[in-house]
Amino acid sequence: MTLPSGKSIFYVVASLAGLFASQSVFAALPEPWQIGMQPAAGSIAEKATSLHNLLLVIITAISVFVLALLVYVCLRFRAKSNPVASKTSHNVVIEVLWTVVPVLILVVIAVPSFRLLYYLDQTKDTDMVIKVTGNQWYWNYEYPDEQISFDSYMIDEADLTEDQIRLLSVDNEMIVPAGSRIKLLITGNDVMHSFFVPSLAVQTYSIAGRINEAWIDVPEEPKAYYGQCNQICGVNHAYMPIVVRALPQDEYDAWLASAKQEFAL
């Protein structure tokens, strides 16, 4: 048995790295055994990820502090070390600390939280509008300015091609130009659904008789962003995937010209 040379191993590793890198460039989707969030795409997702990381640090610090305090109390004030129990009933310093410190922590959390909430409300400065309608069990996308509308169904497993993803690929994707800022008008026709694309940090309820506004800004690189309905909506709830595909402007224009013939209102 001959062992591969160092150069051969290098090429194998490089090829695998290139394969995974190419997949990450062209799609944002959940990975097997994934623990963290999907890579952030767009300013909203970046701000939400930053807030998440801050909260993770704060939560970890609080948990470690409480654990250390419990261990200290268990050892310092155990019955063997204190045969006569303390009768202390009041400590001004401790009471001030356990009131002021949590308030300061909440203020630290509140500032970036409100900043993100107000940022999410900036729906007026957008390049285009897409109306998203949730149905049992598919999505409808309407481009009111372009006068087109089409339904988006999950592709059945038996009909999948090699480049399509089980339970996530659809027949008609929501196509947007790369580097654009899109306002979403989200509504429903029956029960409650939820339009959820993790990598774009958008999750908005689809409710019949009501229009909820949201917006996304899609990065410059051409890419597909995968999501699903995130609200239990019936027996086929698990079969309502979402695909937002960003195309270069020239490819988007070509798709739009074709869509106006196929999906004209």
Summary of the structure (lengths in Angstrom):
residues: 265
radius of gyration: 25.6
end to end distance: 66.8
largest distance: 88.1
contacts: 712
relative contact order: 0.14
helix: 40%
strand: 25%
